[in-house]
């Protein structure tokens, strides 16, 4: 029960990596507040975790909205008295050729991926400072924040920015006992990608370890970074990609 008596918020967690992180946290004793912008999905995801015996509360809403983010933190604290872990997992990917990429797509990606993460880190850090016993922040980055990927200029830019945000916050929040890291997944089999046999075949061929990641692979790394086992790790990014960034063959 690594996370017994801990309170965690995870955004963008209705499915995929975020949902797996919530499930693992709950199974290891945490009280989890699960966020997703899709209300029905958010509610059903929390119900699934509760059905397995975990403590999980749905918080449907837009995690890129500063007011809503602050309300999530307030709700978690009102119900449990504390906030120990905040995981900014929500993000969107809008593919597009750089030369014709529309402004509305750029600003949407910036707003969700950078804005939402920034505001959650800000609200959570204020609460953790007030508590006086610190906490852990985690941002979901991507291998595309490390290596170029065609048609993902905007998305890749935001993921690199999140890693710089984590480094910068070391200078801002370490004095309050708050740690901040990022996990950078490579190709991962989720509900969105698992049905595409070409996706799995392609990434199995070009990943040195012979397969894309599972959501469990990413969640295991995430839980390590927010656990007490990583108590002296901050400002770092952990790449979980089966070695892809070491060789970086293109999937195209």
C-alpha positions, 0 to 999 in steps of 0.5 A: 500500500505504497500510497496509503492515506495519499490524495491524488488528482489525475487529469485526462484519465477516462481511458488509456495511460491516465486511467491505468495510473488512477487504477494503480494509485487506488489499488495501492491505497490512494484516494484518487480524483479522476478527471476527464472532459467527457462526463460520462466517461469520467463517471464510468472510469471512476466506477470501474476503479471503485468496483475493484475496491479502490477509492476514486471520485470523478471530477468531470470538466475541462482541465485547461480551464484555470477556474475548474482546475482550482475547483478540483484542488479545492474539492480534493482538499475538502474531502480528504484534507490534503493533496499529495500528488497531482498528475497533469496527464490531459493533452491533445494531439492535432496532426498537421503539416507545418506549412499549413497548420491553422492558428486555431489548432495551434492555440488549442494544443497550447491551451490544453497541453501547456495551459492545463498543466501549468495551472494544475501545477500552480494550484497544487503547489499552492496547496502543498506549500500550505500543507507544509509537507510537500508533494509530487507533481508529474507531467505527461510529456512524450518522446516527441519532446526529444525527437522530431516527428513529422506533422507534430510540430505544435504537439512536440513543442508543447511536450518539450515545453512541459519538460522545461517547466518541470526543470524551472519549477525545481527553482520555484517549489523545492523549498516547499518540499514539492518535487516535479518530474515528467514521464515521456511515453513512446508509442503506446497501445491504448484504446485509440491505437490498439485497434490499428494493427498497422500501428502495433506492427509498425512500432513493433518493427522499429522499437528496439525492444520489439513492441510498443509500450503498454499503458502499464509500462507507462503507469509503472514509471509514473507511480515510481516518480510520484512515490517516496522511492523517488524522494530525491528525484526532481526536475527530471524526465523519464523516457519510456519507449523501449529504446526508440529515442536511442535509434529514432527510426521513422514510422513513415 
